[in-house]
Amino acid sequence: MPRGGKREEAGRKSKFQHPTERMSLPGKFKAEIEEYALMLDREQTIDFCRLSEFERACENILKTIPPNKRVWAARLFNRLKGSLVSH
């Protein structure tokens, strides 16, 4: 049996159903972002009351990100928001 290297089905299993990406976001908002990401991944619906909470959270997060890195974060939040509305 070979040792080391990449093996099929090795390592910790993801709690997400879809492929994941690594991103740098403020740790202060980790729980909220993870909650919304899991809802999206499981294709659960989010009511519009929660959507306005999400928008407020996004605005607060954007304020903590340096100005030169806000563009990618804003695009991400717009994509997330679009998928929330489409469900």
DSSP file (Angstrom, degrees, kcal/mol; ACC not computed):
  #  RESIDUE AA STRUCTURE BP1 BP2  ACC     N-H-->O    O-->H-N    N-H-->O    O-->H-N    TCO  KAPPA ALPHA  PHI   PSI    X-CA   Y-CA   Z-CA
    1    1 A M              0   0    0      0, 0.0     2,-0.0     0, 0.0     0, 0.0   0.000 360.0 360.0 360.0 127.1    0.0    0.0    0.0
    2    2 A P        -     0   0    0      0, 0.0     2,-0.4     0, 0.0     3,-0.0  -0.312 360.0-141.6 -66.8 151.4    1.5    3.4   -1.0
    3    3 A R        +     0   0    0     -2,-0.0     0, 0.0     0, 0.0     0, 0.0  -0.898  55.2   0.0-115.7 144.9    2.1    5.9    1.7
    4    4 A G  S    S+     0   0    0     -2,-0.4     0, 0.0     1,-0.2     0, 0.0   0.003  83.3  80.7  74.2 178.1    1.6    9.7    1.6
    5    5 A G  S    S-     0   0    0      2,-0.0     2,-0.4    -3,-0.0    -1,-0.2  -0.146  90.5 -34.8  78.6-176.2    0.4   11.7   -1.3
    6    6 A K        -     0   0    0      4,-0.0     2,-0.4     0, 0.0     0, 0.0  -0.668  60.6-178.0 -85.3 131.3   -3.2   12.3   -2.5
    7    7 A R    >   -     0   0    0     -2,-0.4     3,-1.6     3,-0.0    -2,-0.0  -0.971  33.2 -99.3-129.9 145.4   -5.6    9.4   -2.1
    8    8 A E  T 3  S+     0   0    0     -2,-0.4     3,-0.1     1,-0.3     0, 0.0  -0.331 105.6   5.3 -59.0 139.5   -9.3    9.1   -3.1
    9    9 A E  T 3  S+     0   0    0      1,-0.2    -1,-0.3     3,-0.0     2,-0.2   0.641  97.9 137.5  60.8  17.3  -11.7    9.6   -0.2
   10   10 A A    <   +     0   0    0     -3,-1.6    -1,-0.2     2,-0.1     2,-0.1  -0.625  43.0  26.3 -91.0 153.3   -8.9   10.6    2.1
   11   11 A G  S    S-     0   0    0     -2,-0.2     2,-0.1    -3,-0.1     0, 0.0  -0.212 101.6 -27.9  93.2 178.4   -9.1   13.5    4.6
   12   12 A R        -     0   0    0      1,-0.1     2,-0.3    -2,-0.1    -2,-0.1  -0.423  64.4-120.3 -71.4 140.9  -11.9   15.3    6.3
   13   13 A K        -     0   0    0     -2,-0.1     2,-0.1     1,-0.1    -1,-0.1  -0.610  26.1-118.2 -83.9 140.4  -15.3   15.3    4.6
   14   14 A S        -     0   0    0     -2,-0.3    -1,-0.1     2,-0.1     0, 0.0  -0.456   3.9-142.5 -76.3 147.6  -16.9   18.7    3.7
   15   15 A K  S    S+     0   0    0     -2,-0.1     2,-0.3     2,-0.0    -1,-0.1   0.530  81.9  85.2 -84.6  -5.4  -20.2   19.7    5.2
   16   16 A F        -     0   0    0      1,-0.1    -2,-0.1     2,-0.1     4,-0.1  -0.704  69.2-149.1 -96.3 149.1  -21.0   21.3    1.8
   17   17 A Q  S    S+     0   0    0     -2,-0.3    -1,-0.1    21,-0.1     3,-0.1   0.783  81.6  56.9 -83.0 -29.5  -22.6   19.3   -1.1
   18   18 A H  S    S-     0   0    0      1,-0.2    -2,-0.1     0, 0.0    23,-0.0  -0.569 103.6 -77.7-101.0 163.2  -20.9   21.4   -3.8
   19   19 A P        -     0   0    0      0, 0.0     2,-0.3     0, 0.0    -1,-0.2  -0.222  51.3-142.3 -57.7 150.0  -17.2   22.2   -4.4
   20   20 A T        -     0   0    0     -4,-0.1     2,-0.3    -3,-0.1    -6,-0.0  -0.744   9.7-152.8-115.7 162.6  -15.7   24.8   -2.1
   21   21 A E        -     0   0    0     -2,-0.3     2,-0.4     2,-0.0     0, 0.0  -0.944  22.8-116.2-129.9 153.2  -13.2   27.6   -2.4
   22   22 A R        +     0   0    0     -2,-0.3     2,-0.3     2,-0.0    -2,-0.0  -0.772  40.4 172.4 -90.0 132.9  -10.8   29.1    0.1
   23   23 A M        -     0   0    0     -2,-0.4     2,-0.7     2,-0.0    -2,-0.0  -0.961  32.0-127.7-139.4 154.9  -11.5   32.8    0.9
   24   24 A S        +     0   0    0     -2,-0.3    -2,-0.0     2,-0.0     3,-0.0  -0.918  42.0 152.1-107.1 112.4  -10.3   35.5    3.3
   25   25 A L        -     0   0    0     -2,-0.7     5,-0.1    40,-0.0     2,-0.1  -0.932  55.5 -77.9-132.9 156.7  -13.1   37.2    5.1
   26   26 A P    >   -     0   0    0      0, 0.0     3,-1.6     0, 0.0     4,-0.1  -0.336  34.6-139.2 -58.6 130.5  -13.2   38.8    8.5
   27   27 A G  G >  S+     0   0    0      1,-0.3     3,-1.7     2,-0.2     4,-0.3   0.741  95.6  76.0 -62.1 -24.3  -13.5   36.2   11.2
   28   28 A K  G 3  S+     0   0    0      1,-0.3    -1,-0.3     2,-0.1     3,-0.2   0.803 101.7  39.6 -57.1 -30.4  -16.0   38.3   13.1
   29   29 A F  G <> S+     0   0    0     -3,-1.6     4,-2.4     1,-0.2     5,-0.3   0.202  81.1 113.1-106.5  14.1  -18.7   37.4   10.6
   30   30 A K  H <> S+     0   0    0     -3,-1.7     4,-2.7     1,-0.2     5,-0.2   0.896  75.7  49.7 -56.4 -46.6  -17.8   33.7   10.2
   31   31 A A  H  > S+     0   0    0     -4,-0.3     4,-2.2    -3,-0.2    -1,-0.2   0.917 113.5  45.1 -62.5 -44.6  -20.9   32.3   11.8
   32   32 A E  H  > S+     0   0    0      2,-0.2     4,-2.2     1,-0.2    -1,-0.2   0.924 115.1  46.8 -66.5 -44.2  -23.3   34.4    9.7
   33   33 A I  H  X S+     0   0    0     -4,-2.4     4,-2.7     1,-0.2    -2,-0.2   0.922 113.1  49.4 -64.0 -43.5  -21.5   33.8    6.4
   34   34 A E  H  X S+     0   0    0     -4,-2.7     4,-2.6    -5,-0.3    -1,-0.2   0.891 108.8  53.5 -63.3 -39.0  -21.3   30.1    7.1
   35   35 A E  H  X S+     0   0    0     -4,-2.2     4,-2.0    -5,-0.2    -1,-0.2   0.939 112.8  42.5 -61.0 -47.9  -25.0   29.9    7.9
   36   36 A Y  H  X S+     0   0    0     -4,-2.2     4,-2.5     2,-0.2    -2,-0.2   0.900 113.0  53.2 -66.4 -39.8  -26.0   31.6    4.6
   37   37 A A  H  X S+     0   0    0     -4,-2.7     4,-2.7     1,-0.2    -2,-0.2   0.910 109.3  48.6 -62.4 -41.8  -23.5   29.5    2.7
   38   38 A L  H  X S+     0   0    0     -4,-2.6     4,-2.2     2,-0.2    -1,-0.2   0.899 110.4  51.4 -65.0 -39.8  -25.0   26.3    4.1
   39   39 A M  H  <>S+     0   0    0     -4,-2.0     5,-2.8    -5,-0.2     4,-0.2   0.927 112.9  45.4 -61.7 -44.1  -28.5   27.4    3.3
   40   40 A L  H ><5S+     0   0    0     -4,-2.5     3,-1.3     3,-0.2    -2,-0.2   0.918 111.7  52.1 -64.6 -42.8  -27.5   28.2   -0.3
   41   41 A D  H 3<5S+     0   0    0     -4,-2.7    -1,-0.2     1,-0.3    -2,-0.2   0.871 112.5  44.6 -62.2 -37.8  -25.6   24.9   -0.6
   42   42 A R  T 3<5S-     0   0    0     -4,-2.2    -1,-0.3    -5,-0.2    -2,-0.2   0.404 112.4-122.9 -86.6   2.8  -28.6   22.9    0.6
   43   43 A E  T < 5 +     0   0    0     -3,-1.3     2,-0.2    -4,-0.2    -3,-0.2   0.850  54.3 160.8  57.3  38.5  -30.8   25.0   -1.7
   44   44 A Q      < -     0   0    0     -5,-2.8     2,-0.2    -6,-0.2    -1,-0.2  -0.582  40.6-112.4 -84.1 152.1  -33.0   26.1    1.2
   45   45 A T        -     0   0    0     -2,-0.2     2,-0.5    42,-0.0    40,-0.1  -0.585  22.7-155.3 -85.9 149.3  -35.1   29.2    0.8
   46   46 A I        -     0   0    0     38,-0.4    41,-0.1    -2,-0.2     5,-0.0  -0.992  17.9-128.3-124.6 125.5  -34.4   32.4    2.7
   47   47 A D     >  -     0   0    0     -2,-0.5     4,-1.6     1,-0.1     3,-0.4  -0.229  26.6-106.5 -72.7 165.7  -37.3   34.8    3.4
   48   48 A F  H  > S+     0   0    0      1,-0.2     4,-2.0     2,-0.2     5,-0.2   0.740 117.8  62.2 -68.5 -23.4  -36.9   38.5    2.5
   49   49 A C  H  > S+     0   0    0      2,-0.2     4,-1.5     1,-0.2    -1,-0.2   0.931 108.0  44.0 -63.1 -44.6  -36.6   39.5    6.2
   50   50 A R  H  > S+     0   0    0     -3,-0.4     4,-2.6     1,-0.2    -2,-0.2   0.835 108.0  60.4 -67.5 -32.3  -33.5   37.4    6.3
   51   51 A L  H  X S+     0   0    0     -4,-1.6     4,-2.6     2,-0.2    -2,-0.2   0.907 104.0  48.4 -63.0 -41.8  -32.4   38.9    2.9
   52   52 A S  H  X S+     0   0    0     -4,-2.0     4,-2.2     2,-0.2    -1,-0.2   0.872 111.1  51.0 -67.5 -34.6  -32.4   42.4    4.4
   53   53 A E  H  X S+     0   0    0     -4,-1.5     4,-2.5     2,-0.2    -2,-0.2   0.912 109.9  50.9 -62.9 -42.0  -30.4   41.1    7.4
   54   54 A F  H  X S+     0   0    0     -4,-2.6     4,-2.6     2,-0.2    -2,-0.2   0.919 108.8  50.5 -61.7 -44.9  -28.0   39.6    4.8
   55   55 A E  H  X S+     0   0    0     -4,-2.6     4,-2.4     1,-0.2    -1,-0.2   0.916 111.3  48.5 -61.0 -43.3  -27.6   42.9    3.0
   56   56 A R  H  X S+     0   0    0     -4,-2.2     4,-2.3     1,-0.2    -1,-0.2   0.914 111.3  50.1 -62.8 -42.4  -26.9   44.7    6.2
   57   57 A A  H  X S+     0   0    0     -4,-2.5     4,-2.4     1,-0.2    -2,-0.2   0.904 109.8  51.1 -62.6 -40.9  -24.3   42.1    7.2
   58   58 A C  H  X S+     0   0    0     -4,-2.6     4,-2.8     2,-0.2    -2,-0.2   0.921 109.1  50.5 -62.1 -44.3  -22.7   42.4    3.8
   59   59 A E  H  X S+     0   0    0     -4,-2.4     4,-1.6     1,-0.2    -1,-0.2   0.913 111.4  48.5 -60.6 -42.6  -22.5   46.2    4.1
   60   60 A N  H  X S+     0   0    0     -4,-2.3     4,-0.8     1,-0.2    -1,-0.2   0.887 112.0  48.9 -65.2 -38.9  -20.9   45.8    7.5
   61   61 A I  H >X S+     0   0    0     -4,-2.4     3,-1.2     1,-0.2     4,-0.8   0.931 107.6  54.4 -66.0 -44.2  -18.4   43.3    6.2
   62   62 A L  H >< S+     0   0    0     -4,-2.8     3,-0.7     1,-0.3    -1,-0.2   0.843 101.7  59.3 -59.4 -33.4  -17.5   45.5    3.2
   63   63 A K  H 3< S+     0   0    0     -4,-1.6    -1,-0.3     1,-0.2    -2,-0.2   0.790 104.9  50.2 -65.5 -26.3  -16.7   48.3    5.6
   64   64 A T  H << S+     0   0    0     -3,-1.2    -1,-0.2    -4,-0.8    -2,-0.2   0.605  94.0  87.4 -88.2 -11.8  -14.0   46.2    7.3
   65   65 A I  S << S-     0   0    0     -4,-0.8     5,-0.1    -3,-0.7   -40,-0.0  -0.704  92.0-101.5 -90.0 137.4  -12.3   45.1    4.1
   66   66 A P    >   -     0   0    0      0, 0.0     3,-2.4     0, 0.0     4,-0.4  -0.255  34.2-114.7 -55.5 143.2   -9.5   47.4    2.7
   67   67 A P  G >  S+     0   0    0      0, 0.0     3,-1.1     0, 0.0     4,-0.4   0.818 113.5  58.5 -52.4 -36.6  -10.8   49.6   -0.2
   68   68 A N  G 3  S+     0   0    0      1,-0.2     3,-0.0     2,-0.1    -3,-0.0   0.597 111.2  42.4 -73.2  -7.8   -8.5   47.9   -2.7
   69   69 A K  G <> S+     0   0    0     -3,-2.4     4,-1.0     2,-0.1    -1,-0.2   0.303  87.9  90.6-116.8   7.7  -10.1   44.5   -2.0
   70   70 A R  H <> S+     0   0    0     -3,-1.1     4,-3.0    -4,-0.4     5,-0.2   0.782  73.1  69.7 -75.3 -26.1  -13.7   45.5   -1.8
   71   71 A V  H  > S+     0   0    0     -4,-0.4     4,-2.2     1,-0.2    -1,-0.2   0.939 101.9  42.7 -60.5 -49.5  -14.5   44.9   -5.4
   72   72 A W  H  > S+     0   0    0      1,-0.2     4,-2.2     2,-0.2    -1,-0.2   0.884 115.6  50.0 -66.3 -36.6  -14.2   41.1   -5.3
   73   73 A A  H  X S+     0   0    0     -4,-1.0     4,-2.5     2,-0.2    -2,-0.2   0.915 109.7  50.4 -67.2 -41.9  -16.1   40.9   -2.0
   74   74 A A  H  X S+     0   0    0     -4,-3.0     4,-2.3     1,-0.2    -2,-0.2   0.898 110.3  50.6 -62.5 -40.0  -18.9   43.1   -3.4
   75   75 A R  H  X S+     0   0    0     -4,-2.2     4,-2.3    -5,-0.2    -1,-0.2   0.916 109.9  50.5 -62.8 -42.8  -19.1   40.8   -6.4
   76   76 A L  H  X S+     0   0    0     -4,-2.2     4,-2.6     1,-0.2    -2,-0.2   0.939 111.3  47.3 -60.2 -47.7  -19.3   37.7   -4.2
   77   77 A F  H  X S+     0   0    0     -4,-2.5     4,-2.9     1,-0.2    -1,-0.2   0.875 110.4  52.5 -65.0 -36.8  -22.1   39.2   -2.1
   78   78 A N  H  X S+     0   0    0     -4,-2.3     4,-2.5     2,-0.2    -1,-0.2   0.898 110.1  48.6 -65.4 -38.8  -24.0   40.3   -5.2
   79   79 A R  H  X S+     0   0    0     -4,-2.3     4,-2.0     2,-0.2    -2,-0.2   0.927 113.5  46.9 -64.6 -43.7  -23.8   36.7   -6.5
   80   80 A L  H  X S+     0   0    0     -4,-2.6     4,-1.8     1,-0.2    -2,-0.2   0.929 112.7  49.2 -62.4 -44.6  -25.0   35.3   -3.2
   81   81 A K  H  X S+     0   0    0     -4,-2.9     4,-2.3     1,-0.2    -2,-0.2   0.904 109.0  53.3 -62.1 -41.7  -27.8   37.8   -3.0
   82   82 A G  H  X S+     0   0    0     -4,-2.5     4,-2.0     1,-0.2    -1,-0.2   0.884 109.6  47.5 -60.5 -39.5  -28.8   36.9   -6.6
   83   83 A S  H  X S+     0   0    0     -4,-2.0     4,-0.8     2,-0.2    -1,-0.2   0.807 109.2  54.5 -73.9 -27.4  -29.0   33.3   -5.7
   84   84 A L  H  < S+     0   0    0     -4,-1.8     3,-0.4     2,-0.2   -38,-0.4   0.920 111.6  44.5 -67.0 -42.9  -31.0   34.1   -2.6
   85   85 A V  H  < S+     0   0    0     -4,-2.3    -2,-0.2     1,-0.2    -1,-0.2   0.864 108.5  57.1 -69.8 -36.7  -33.6   36.0   -4.6
   86   86 A S  H  <        0   0    0     -4,-2.0    -1,-0.2     1,-0.3    -2,-0.2   0.715 360.0 360.0 -71.7 -19.0  -33.8   33.4   -7.3
   87   87 A H     <        0   0    0     -4,-0.8    -1,-0.3    -3,-0.4    -2,-0.2   0.483 360.0 360.0 -79.2 360.0  -34.8   30.6   -4.9
